[in-house]
Amino acid sequence: MSSTSHRWLIALSAPQGEVPLPAGTPPKGAALDALIRAADYHGTTPAVRSNLPRLKDLPHADPAALDATLETLSARLLAHTAHTMALAHQGRTIETRLREATLPGVIFKG
């Protein structure tokens, strides 16, 4: 990842958008895809998704591509949330059954 891309990742990963956006052309195309992969790797995808609309009004931005990326990220985050909720429900069910059977147990997600 280039230092420029890294600066964009840092700015877009700030949970409340408190980091100023870097000067220059916002990431698009392959650079935006790489930024999203980096956000996935670092666990900052929700913050990046929240901050991406800040790029729309910048010079040389591609609003249509940003909208498509936002839609894709929203769908992925919704699926991730549903999966997490299902795991939490299953964990609570298992804990209840273990407690009813007076068996010790710890539920964790690795």
MIKEMI-713589 format. One record per atom (N, C-alpha, C): atom name; x, y, z; residue in one letter; residue number from 1. Coordinates in nm, 2 decimals, decimal comma. Example, Ala and Ser with C-alpha at 12.3 -4.5 7.8 and 13.67 -1.06 7.14 Angstrom:
BEGIN
[pt 'N'; [1,32; -0,57; 0,78]; 'a'; 1];
[pt 'CA'; [1,23; -0,45; 0,78]; 'a'; 1];
[pt 'C'; [1,32; -0,33; 0,78]; 'a'; 1];
[pt 'N'; [1,28; -0,22; 0,71]; 's'; 2];
[pt 'CA'; [1,37; -0,11; 0,71]; 's'; 2];
[pt 'C'; [1,29; 0,00; 0,79]; 's'; 2];
# end
This chain:
BEGIN
[pt 'N'; [0,09; -0,12; 0,00]; 'm'; 1];
[pt 'CA'; [0,00; 0,00; 0,00]; 'm'; 1];
[pt 'C'; [0,09; 0,12; 0,00]; 'm'; 1];
[pt 'N'; [0,06; 0,22; -0,09]; 's'; 2];
[pt 'CA'; [0,14; 0,34; -0,10]; 's'; 2];
[pt 'C'; [0,12; 0,43; 0,02]; 's'; 2];
[pt 'N'; [0,21; 0,52; 0,05]; 's'; 3];
[pt 'CA'; [0,19; 0,61; 0,16]; 's'; 3];
[pt 'C'; [0,07; 0,70; 0,14]; 's'; 3];
[pt 'N'; [0,04; 0,73; 0,02]; 't'; 4];
[pt 'CA'; [-0,09; 0,81; -0,01]; 't'; 4];
[pt 'C'; [-0,21; 0,73; 0,02]; 't'; 4];
[pt 'N'; [-0,21; 0,60; -0,02]; 's'; 5];
[pt 'CA'; [-0,33; 0,52; 0,01]; 's'; 5];
[pt 'C'; [-0,34; 0,50; 0,16]; 's'; 5];
[pt 'N'; [-0,22; 0,48; 0,23]; 'h'; 6];
[pt 'CA'; [-0,22; 0,47; 0,37]; 'h'; 6];
[pt 'C'; [-0,28; 0,59; 0,44]; 'h'; 6];
[pt 'N'; [-0,25; 0,71; 0,39]; 'r'; 7];
[pt 'CA'; [-0,31; 0,83; 0,45]; 'r'; 7];
[pt 'C'; [-0,46; 0,83; 0,43]; 'r'; 7];
[pt 'N'; [-0,51; 0,79; 0,32]; 'w'; 8];
[pt 'CA'; [-0,65; 0,78; 0,29]; 'w'; 8];
[pt 'C'; [-0,72; 0,68; 0,39]; 'w'; 8];
[pt 'N'; [-0,65; 0,57; 0,41]; 'l'; 9];
[pt 'CA'; [-0,71; 0,46; 0,50]; 'l'; 9];
[pt 'C'; [-0,72; 0,52; 0,64]; 'l'; 9];
[pt 'N'; [-0,62; 0,59; 0,69]; 'i'; 10];
[pt 'CA'; [-0,62; 0,64; 0,82]; 'i'; 10];
[pt 'C'; [-0,73; 0,74; 0,84]; 'i'; 10];
[pt 'N'; [-0,75; 0,83; 0,74]; 'a'; 11];
[pt 'CA'; [-0,85; 0,93; 0,75]; 'a'; 11];
[pt 'C'; [-0,99; 0,87; 0,74]; 'a'; 11];
[pt 'N'; [-1,01; 0,77; 0,66]; 'l'; 12];
[pt 'CA'; [-1,14; 0,71; 0,64]; 'l'; 12];
[pt 'C'; [-1,17; 0,61; 0,75]; 'l'; 12];
[pt 'N'; [-1,07; 0,57; 0,82]; 's'; 13];
[pt 'CA'; [-1,09; 0,47; 0,93]; 's'; 13];
[pt 'C'; [-1,12; 0,54; 1,07]; 's'; 13];
[pt 'N'; [-1,11; 0,67; 1,07]; 'a'; 14];
[pt 'CA'; [-1,14; 0,75; 1,19]; 'a'; 14];
[pt 'C'; [-1,29; 0,73; 1,22]; 'a'; 14];
[pt 'N'; [-1,33; 0,68; 1,34]; 'p'; 15];
[pt 'CA'; [-1,47; 0,64; 1,36]; 'p'; 15];
[pt 'C'; [-1,57; 0,76; 1,34]; 'p'; 15];
[pt 'N'; [-1,53; 0,88; 1,38]; 'q'; 16];
[pt 'CA'; [-1,62; 0,99; 1,37]; 'q'; 16];
[pt 'C'; [-1,58; 1,09; 1,27]; 'q'; 16];
[pt 'N'; [-1,49; 1,05; 1,18]; 'g'; 17];
[pt 'CA'; [-1,45; 1,14; 1,07]; 'g'; 17];
[pt 'C'; [-1,36; 1,25; 1,12]; 'g'; 17];
[pt 'N'; [-1,29; 1,23; 1,23]; 'e'; 18];
[pt 'CA'; [-1,22; 1,34; 1,29]; 'e'; 18];
[pt 'C'; [-1,08; 1,37; 1,23]; 'e'; 18];
[pt 'N'; [-1,04; 1,28; 1,14]; 'v'; 19];
[pt 'CA'; [-0,91; 1,30; 1,07]; 'v'; 19];
[pt 'C'; [-0,94; 1,36; 0,94]; 'v'; 19];
[pt 'N'; [-0,87; 1,48; 0,91]; 'p'; 20];
[pt 'CA'; [-0,89; 1,55; 0,78]; 'p'; 20];
[pt 'C'; [-0,85; 1,46; 0,67]; 'p'; 20];
[pt 'N'; [-0,93; 1,47; 0,56]; 'l'; 21];
[pt 'CA'; [-0,89; 1,39; 0,44]; 'l'; 21];
[pt 'C'; [-0,76; 1,45; 0,38]; 'l'; 21];
[pt 'N'; [-0,68; 1,36; 0,32]; 'p'; 22];
[pt 'CA'; [-0,56; 1,40; 0,26]; 'p'; 22];
[pt 'C'; [-0,58; 1,49; 0,13]; 'p'; 22];
[pt 'N'; [-0,49; 1,57; 0,10]; 'a'; 23];
[pt 'CA'; [-0,50; 1,64; -0,02]; 'a'; 23];
[pt 'C'; [-0,48; 1,55; -0,14]; 'a'; 23];
[pt 'N'; [-0,53; 1,59; -0,25]; 'g'; 24];
[pt 'CA'; [-0,51; 1,51; -0,37]; 'g'; 24];
[pt 'C'; [-0,63; 1,44; -0,42]; 'g'; 24];
[pt 'N'; [-0,62; 1,36; -0,52]; 't'; 25];
[pt 'CA'; [-0,73; 1,28; -0,58]; 't'; 25];
[pt 'C'; [-0,77; 1,17; -0,49]; 't'; 25];
[pt 'N'; [-0,90; 1,16; -0,46]; 'p'; 26];
[pt 'CA'; [-0,94; 1,05; -0,38]; 'p'; 26];
[pt 'C'; [-0,93; 0,91; -0,45]; 'p'; 26];
[pt 'N'; [-0,91; 0,81; -0,37]; 'p'; 27];
[pt 'CA'; [-0,89; 0,67; -0,43]; 'p'; 27];
[pt 'C'; [-1,02; 0,63; -0,51]; 'p'; 27];
[pt 'N'; [-0,99; 0,57; -0,62]; 'k'; 28];
[pt 'CA'; [-1,10; 0,52; -0,71]; 'k'; 28];
[pt 'C'; [-1,05; 0,40; -0,78]; 'k'; 28];
[pt 'N'; [-1,14; 0,32; -0,84]; 'g'; 29];
[pt 'CA'; [-1,10; 0,20; -0,91]; 'g'; 29];
[pt 'C'; [-1,02; 0,10; -0,82]; 'g'; 29];
[pt 'N'; [-0,90; 0,06; -0,88]; 'a'; 30];
[pt 'CA'; [-0,82; -0,04; -0,81]; 'a'; 30];
[pt 'C'; [-0,77; 0,01; -0,67]; 'a'; 30];
[pt 'N'; [-0,74; 0,14; -0,67]; 'a'; 31];
[pt 'CA'; [-0,69; 0,20; -0,54]; 'a'; 31];
[pt 'C'; [-0,80; 0,19; -0,43]; 'a'; 31];
[pt 'N'; [-0,93; 0,22; -0,47]; 'l'; 32];
[pt 'CA'; [-1,04; 0,21; -0,38]; 'l'; 32];
[pt 'C'; [-1,06; 0,07; -0,33]; 'l'; 32];
[pt 'N'; [-1,05; -0,03; -0,43]; 'd'; 33];
[pt 'CA'; [-1,06; -0,17; -0,39]; 'd'; 33];
[pt 'C'; [-0,96; -0,21; -0,29]; 'd'; 33];
[pt 'N'; [-0,83; -0,17; -0,32]; 'a'; 34];
[pt 'CA'; [-0,72; -0,20; -0,22]; 'a'; 34];
[pt 'C'; [-0,75; -0,14; -0,09]; 'a'; 34];
[pt 'N'; [-0,80; -0,01; -0,09]; 'l'; 35];
[pt 'CA'; [-0,83; 0,05; 0,04]; 'l'; 35];
[pt 'C'; [-0,93; -0,03; 0,12]; 'l'; 35];
[pt 'N'; [-1,04; -0,08; 0,05]; 'i'; 36];
[pt 'CA'; [-1,14; -0,16; 0,12]; 'i'; 36];
[pt 'C'; [-1,08; -0,29; 0,17]; 'i'; 36];
[pt 'N'; [-1,00; -0,35; 0,09]; 'r'; 37];
[pt 'CA'; [-0,93; -0,48; 0,14]; 'r'; 37];
[pt 'C'; [-0,85; -0,45; 0,27]; 'r'; 37];
[pt 'N'; [-0,78; -0,33; 0,26]; 'a'; 38];
[pt 'CA'; [-0,70; -0,30; 0,38]; 'a'; 38];
[pt 'C'; [-0,79; -0,27; 0,50]; 'a'; 38];
[pt 'N'; [-0,90; -0,20; 0,48]; 'a'; 39];
[pt 'CA'; [-1,00; -0,18; 0,59]; 'a'; 39];
[pt 'C'; [-1,05; -0,31; 0,64]; 'a'; 39];
[pt 'N'; [-1,08; -0,40; 0,56]; 'd'; 40];
[pt 'CA'; [-1,12; -0,54; 0,60]; 'd'; 40];
[pt 'C'; [-1,02; -0,60; 0,69]; 'd'; 40];
[pt 'N'; [-0,89; -0,60; 0,64]; 'y'; 41];
[pt 'CA'; [-0,78; -0,66; 0,71]; 'y'; 41];
[pt 'C'; [-0,76; -0,59; 0,85]; 'y'; 41];
[pt 'N'; [-0,78; -0,46; 0,86]; 'h'; 42];
[pt 'CA'; [-0,76; -0,39; 0,99]; 'h'; 42];
[pt 'C'; [-0,88; -0,38; 1,07]; 'h'; 42];
[pt 'N'; [-1,00; -0,43; 1,02]; 'g'; 43];
[pt 'CA'; [-1,12; -0,42; 1,10]; 'g'; 43];
[pt 'C'; [-1,19; -0,29; 1,11]; 'g'; 43];
[pt 'N'; [-1,16; -0,20; 1,01]; 't'; 44];
[pt 'CA'; [-1,21; -0,07; 1,01]; 't'; 44];
[pt 'C'; [-1,32; -0,05; 0,90]; 't'; 44];
[pt 'N'; [-1,37; -0,15; 0,84]; 't'; 45];
[pt 'CA'; [-1,46; -0,14; 0,73]; 't'; 45];
[pt 'C'; [-1,59; -0,06; 0,77]; 't'; 45];
[pt 'N'; [-1,65; -0,08; 0,89]; 'p'; 46];
[pt 'CA'; [-1,76; 0,00; 0,93]; 'p'; 46];
[pt 'C'; [-1,73; 0,15; 0,93]; 'p'; 46];
[pt 'N'; [-1,62; 0,19; 0,98]; 'a'; 47];
[pt 'CA'; [-1,58; 0,33; 0,98]; 'a'; 47];
[pt 'C'; [-1,56; 0,39; 0,84]; 'a'; 47];
[pt 'N'; [-1,49; 0,31; 0,76]; 'v'; 48];
[pt 'CA'; [-1,46; 0,35; 0,62]; 'v'; 48];
[pt 'C'; [-1,59; 0,36; 0,55]; 'v'; 48];
[pt 'N'; [-1,69; 0,27; 0,57]; 'r'; 49];
[pt 'CA'; [-1,82; 0,28; 0,50]; 'r'; 49];
[pt 'C'; [-1,89; 0,41; 0,55]; 'r'; 49];
[pt 'N'; [-1,88; 0,44; 0,67]; 's'; 50];
[pt 'CA'; [-1,94; 0,56; 0,72]; 's'; 50];
[pt 'C'; [-1,88; 0,69; 0,67]; 's'; 50];
[pt 'N'; [-1,75; 0,68; 0,64]; 'n'; 51];
[pt 'CA'; [-1,68; 0,80; 0,60]; 'n'; 51];
[pt 'C'; [-1,67; 0,82; 0,45]; 'n'; 51];
[pt 'N'; [-1,70; 0,71; 0,37]; 'l'; 52];
[pt 'CA'; [-1,68; 0,72; 0,22]; 'l'; 52];
[pt 'C'; [-1,77; 0,84; 0,16]; 'l'; 52];
[pt 'N'; [-1,89; 0,87; 0,21]; 'p'; 53];
[pt 'CA'; [-1,96; 0,98; 0,15]; 'p'; 53];
[pt 'C'; [-1,89; 1,11; 0,15]; 'p'; 53];
[pt 'N'; [-1,79; 1,13; 0,24]; 'r'; 54];
[pt 'CA'; [-1,71; 1,25; 0,25]; 'r'; 54];
[pt 'C'; [-1,63; 1,27; 0,12]; 'r'; 54];
[pt 'N'; [-1,61; 1,17; 0,04]; 'l'; 55];
[pt 'CA'; [-1,53; 1,18; -0,08]; 'l'; 55];
[pt 'C'; [-1,61; 1,23; -0,20]; 'l'; 55];
[pt 'N'; [-1,74; 1,22; -0,19]; 'k'; 56];
[pt 'CA'; [-1,83; 1,25; -0,31]; 'k'; 56];
[pt 'C'; [-1,81; 1,39; -0,36]; 'k'; 56];
[pt 'N'; [-1,79; 1,49; -0,27]; 'd'; 57];
[pt 'CA'; [-1,78; 1,63; -0,31]; 'd'; 57];
[pt 'C'; [-1,64; 1,68; -0,34]; 'd'; 57];
[pt 'N'; [-1,54; 1,59; -0,33]; 'l'; 58];
[pt 'CA'; [-1,41; 1,62; -0,37]; 'l'; 58];
[pt 'C'; [-1,38; 1,63; -0,52]; 'l'; 58];
[pt 'N'; [-1,29; 1,72; -0,56]; 'p'; 59];
[pt 'CA'; [-1,26; 1,72; -0,70]; 'p'; 59];
[pt 'C'; [-1,21; 1,59; -0,75]; 'p'; 59];
[pt 'N'; [-1,24; 1,55; -0,86]; 'h'; 60];
[pt 'CA'; [-1,20; 1,43; -0,93]; 'h'; 60];
[pt 'C'; [-1,26; 1,30; -0,86]; 'h'; 60];
[pt 'N'; [-1,36; 1,32; -0,78]; 'a'; 61];
[pt 'CA'; [-1,42; 1,20; -0,72]; 'a'; 61];
[pt 'C'; [-1,51; 1,14; -0,83]; 'a'; 61];
[pt 'N'; [-1,55; 1,01; -0,81]; 'd'; 62];
[pt 'CA'; [-1,64; 0,94; -0,90]; 'd'; 62];
[pt 'C'; [-1,76; 0,90; -0,81]; 'd'; 62];
[pt 'N'; [-1,86; 0,99; -0,80]; 'p'; 63];
[pt 'CA'; [-1,97; 0,96; -0,72]; 'p'; 63];
[pt 'C'; [-2,05; 0,83; -0,75]; 'p'; 63];
[pt 'N'; [-2,06; 0,80; -0,88]; 'a'; 64];
[pt 'CA'; [-2,13; 0,68; -0,91]; 'a'; 64];
[pt 'C'; [-2,05; 0,55; -0,86]; 'a'; 64];
[pt 'N'; [-1,92; 0,55; -0,87]; 'a'; 65];
[pt 'CA'; [-1,84; 0,44; -0,82]; 'a'; 65];
[pt 'C'; [-1,85; 0,44; -0,67]; 'a'; 65];
[pt 'N'; [-1,85; 0,55; -0,61]; 'l'; 66];
[pt 'CA'; [-1,86; 0,56; -0,46]; 'l'; 66];
[pt 'C'; [-1,99; 0,50; -0,41]; 'l'; 66];
[pt 'N'; [-2,10; 0,54; -0,49]; 'd'; 67];
[pt 'CA'; [-2,23; 0,49; -0,45]; 'd'; 67];
[pt 'C'; [-2,24; 0,33; -0,46]; 'd'; 67];
[pt 'N'; [-2,18; 0,28; -0,57]; 'a'; 68];
[pt 'CA'; [-2,17; 0,13; -0,59]; 'a'; 68];
[pt 'C'; [-2,09; 0,07; -0,47]; 'a'; 68];
[pt 'N'; [-1,98; 0,13; -0,44]; 't'; 69];
[pt 'CA'; [-1,90; 0,08; -0,33]; 't'; 69];
[pt 'C'; [-1,98; 0,08; -0,20]; 't'; 69];
[pt 'N'; [-2,04; 0,20; -0,17]; 'l'; 70];
[pt 'CA'; [-2,12; 0,21; -0,05]; 'l'; 70];
[pt 'C'; [-2,23; 0,10; -0,04]; 'l'; 70];
[pt 'N'; [-2,30; 0,08; -0,15]; 'e'; 71];
[pt 'CA'; [-2,40; -0,02; -0,16]; 'e'; 71];
[pt 'C'; [-2,35; -0,16; -0,13]; 'e'; 71];
[pt 'N'; [-2,23; -0,19; -0,19]; 't'; 72];
[pt 'CA'; [-2,17; -0,32; -0,16]; 't'; 72];
[pt 'C'; [-2,13; -0,34; -0,02]; 't'; 72];
[pt 'N'; [-2,06; -0,23; 0,04]; 'l'; 73];
[pt 'CA'; [-2,02; -0,24; 0,18]; 'l'; 73];
[pt 'C'; [-2,14; -0,25; 0,27]; 'l'; 73];
[pt 'N'; [-2,25; -0,18; 0,24]; 's'; 74];
[pt 'CA'; [-2,37; -0,19; 0,33]; 's'; 74];
[pt 'C'; [-2,42; -0,33; 0,33]; 's'; 74];
[pt 'N'; [-2,43; -0,39; 0,21]; 'a'; 75];
[pt 'CA'; [-2,48; -0,53; 0,21]; 'a'; 75];
[pt 'C'; [-2,39; -0,62; 0,28]; 'a'; 75];
[pt 'N'; [-2,26; -0,61; 0,27]; 'r'; 76];
[pt 'CA'; [-2,16; -0,69; 0,34]; 'r'; 76];
[pt 'C'; [-2,17; -0,67; 0,49]; 'r'; 76];
[pt 'N'; [-2,19; -0,55; 0,54]; 'l'; 77];
[pt 'CA'; [-2,20; -0,52; 0,68]; 'l'; 77];
[pt 'C'; [-2,33; -0,57; 0,74]; 'l'; 77];
[pt 'N'; [-2,43; -0,57; 0,66]; 'l'; 78];
[pt 'CA'; [-2,56; -0,62; 0,70]; 'l'; 78];
[pt 'C'; [-2,55; -0,77; 0,72]; 'l'; 78];
[pt 'N'; [-2,49; -0,84; 0,62]; 'a'; 79];
[pt 'CA'; [-2,47; -0,98; 0,63]; 'a'; 79];
[pt 'C'; [-2,38; -1,02; 0,75]; 'a'; 79];
[pt 'N'; [-2,28; -0,94; 0,77]; 'h'; 80];
[pt 'CA'; [-2,19; -0,97; 0,89]; 'h'; 80];
[pt 'C'; [-2,27; -0,95; 1,02]; 'h'; 80];
[pt 'N'; [-2,35; -0,85; 1,03]; 't'; 81];
[pt 'CA'; [-2,43; -0,82; 1,15]; 't'; 81];
[pt 'C'; [-2,53; -0,94; 1,17]; 't'; 81];
[pt 'N'; [-2,59; -0,99; 1,07]; 'a'; 82];
[pt 'CA'; [-2,68; -1,10; 1,08]; 'a'; 82];
[pt 'C'; [-2,61; -1,22; 1,13]; 'a'; 82];
[pt 'N'; [-2,49; -1,25; 1,07]; 'h'; 83];
[pt 'CA'; [-2,41; -1,36; 1,11]; 'h'; 83];
[pt 'C'; [-2,37; -1,35; 1,26]; 'h'; 83];
[pt 'N'; [-2,33; -1,24; 1,30]; 't'; 84];
[pt 'CA'; [-2,29; -1,21; 1,44]; 't'; 84];
[pt 'C'; [-2,40; -1,23; 1,53]; 't'; 84];
[pt 'N'; [-2,52; -1,18; 1,50]; 'm'; 85];
[pt 'CA'; [-2,64; -1,20; 1,58]; 'm'; 85];
[pt 'C'; [-2,68; -1,35; 1,59]; 'm'; 85];
[pt 'N'; [-2,67; -1,43; 1,48]; 'a'; 86];
[pt 'CA'; [-2,70; -1,57; 1,48]; 'a'; 86];
[pt 'C'; [-2,60; -1,64; 1,58]; 'a'; 86];
[pt 'N'; [-2,47; -1,61; 1,57]; 'l'; 87];
[pt 'CA'; [-2,37; -1,67; 1,66]; 'l'; 87];
[pt 'C'; [-2,40; -1,64; 1,80]; 'l'; 87];
[pt 'N'; [-2,43; -1,51; 1,83]; 'a'; 88];
[pt 'CA'; [-2,46; -1,47; 1,97]; 'a'; 88];
[pt 'C'; [-2,58; -1,55; 2,02]; 'a'; 88];
[pt 'N'; [-2,69; -1,57; 1,94]; 'h'; 89];
[pt 'CA'; [-2,80; -1,64; 1,98]; 'h'; 89];
[pt 'C'; [-2,77; -1,79; 2,01]; 'h'; 89];
[pt 'N'; [-2,69; -1,85; 1,92]; 'q'; 90];
[pt 'CA'; [-2,65; -1,99; 1,94]; 'q'; 90];
[pt 'C'; [-2,56; -2,00; 2,06]; 'q'; 90];
[pt 'N'; [-2,48; -1,90; 2,09]; 'g'; 91];
[pt 'CA'; [-2,39; -1,91; 2,21]; 'g'; 91];
[pt 'C'; [-2,48; -1,90; 2,33]; 'g'; 91];
[pt 'N'; [-2,58; -1,81; 2,34]; 'r'; 92];
[pt 'CA'; [-2,66; -1,80; 2,45]; 'r'; 92];
[pt 'C'; [-2,74; -1,93; 2,47]; 'r'; 92];
[pt 'N'; [-2,79; -1,99; 2,37]; 't'; 93];
[pt 'CA'; [-2,86; -2,12; 2,38]; 't'; 93];
[pt 'C'; [-2,77; -2,23; 2,43]; 't'; 93];
[pt 'N'; [-2,65; -2,24; 2,39]; 'i'; 94];
[pt 'CA'; [-2,55; -2,34; 2,44]; 'i'; 94];
[pt 'C'; [-2,52; -2,31; 2,58]; 'i'; 94];
[pt 'N'; [-2,50; -2,18; 2,62]; 'e'; 95];
[pt 'CA'; [-2,47; -2,15; 2,76]; 'e'; 95];
[pt 'C'; [-2,59; -2,19; 2,85]; 'e'; 95];
[pt 'N'; [-2,71; -2,17; 2,80]; 't'; 96];
[pt 'CA'; [-2,83; -2,21; 2,88]; 't'; 96];
[pt 'C'; [-2,83; -2,36; 2,90]; 't'; 96];
[pt 'N'; [-2,81; -2,43; 2,80]; 'r'; 97];
[pt 'CA'; [-2,81; -2,58; 2,81]; 'r'; 97];
[pt 'C'; [-2,70; -2,63; 2,90]; 'r'; 97];
[pt 'N'; [-2,58; -2,57; 2,89]; 'l'; 98];
[pt 'CA'; [-2,48; -2,61; 2,98]; 'l'; 98];
[pt 'C'; [-2,51; -2,58; 3,12]; 'l'; 98];
[pt 'N'; [-2,56; -2,47; 3,15]; 'r'; 99];
[pt 'CA'; [-2,60; -2,43; 3,28]; 'r'; 99];
[pt 'C'; [-2,71; -2,52; 3,34]; 'r'; 99];
[pt 'N'; [-2,81; -2,55; 3,25]; 'e'; 100];
[pt 'CA'; [-2,91; -2,64; 3,30]; 'e'; 100];
[pt 'C'; [-2,86; -2,78; 3,33]; 'e'; 100];
[pt 'N'; [-2,75; -2,82; 3,26]; 'a'; 101];
[pt 'CA'; [-2,69; -2,95; 3,28]; 'a'; 101];
[pt 'C'; [-2,58; -2,94; 3,39]; 'a'; 101];
[pt 'N'; [-2,57; -2,83; 3,45]; 't'; 102];
[pt 'CA'; [-2,47; -2,80; 3,55]; 't'; 102];
[pt 'C'; [-2,33; -2,84; 3,50]; 't'; 102];
[pt 'N'; [-2,30; -2,81; 3,38]; 'l'; 103];
[pt 'CA'; [-2,17; -2,83; 3,32]; 'l'; 103];
[pt 'C'; [-2,10; -2,70; 3,30]; 'l'; 103];
[pt 'N'; [-1,97; -2,69; 3,34]; 'p'; 104];
[pt 'CA'; [-1,90; -2,56; 3,31]; 'p'; 104];
[pt 'C'; [-1,87; -2,55; 3,16]; 'p'; 104];
[pt 'N'; [-1,87; -2,43; 3,12]; 'g'; 105];
[pt 'CA'; [-1,84; -2,40; 2,98]; 'g'; 105];
[pt 'C'; [-1,81; -2,26; 2,95]; 'g'; 105];
[pt 'N'; [-1,74; -2,23; 2,85]; 'v'; 106];
[pt 'CA'; [-1,71; -2,10; 2,81]; 'v'; 106];
[pt 'C'; [-1,73; -2,09; 2,66]; 'v'; 106];
[pt 'N'; [-1,80; -1,99; 2,61]; 'i'; 107];
[pt 'CA'; [-1,83; -1,98; 2,47]; 'i'; 107];
[pt 'C'; [-1,74; -1,86; 2,42]; 'i'; 107];
[pt 'N'; [-1,67; -1,89; 2,32]; 'f'; 108];
[pt 'CA'; [-1,58; -1,78; 2,26]; 'f'; 108];
[pt 'C'; [-1,58; -1,79; 2,11]; 'f'; 108];
[pt 'N'; [-1,56; -1,69; 2,04]; 'k'; 109];
[pt 'CA'; [-1,55; -1,68; 1,90]; 'k'; 109];
[pt 'C'; [-1,41; -1,66; 1,86]; 'k'; 109];
[pt 'N'; [-1,35; -1,74; 1,79]; 'g'; 110];
[pt 'CA'; [-1,21; -1,73; 1,75]; 'g'; 110];
[pt 'C'; [-1,19; -1,67; 1,62]; 'g'; 110];
# end
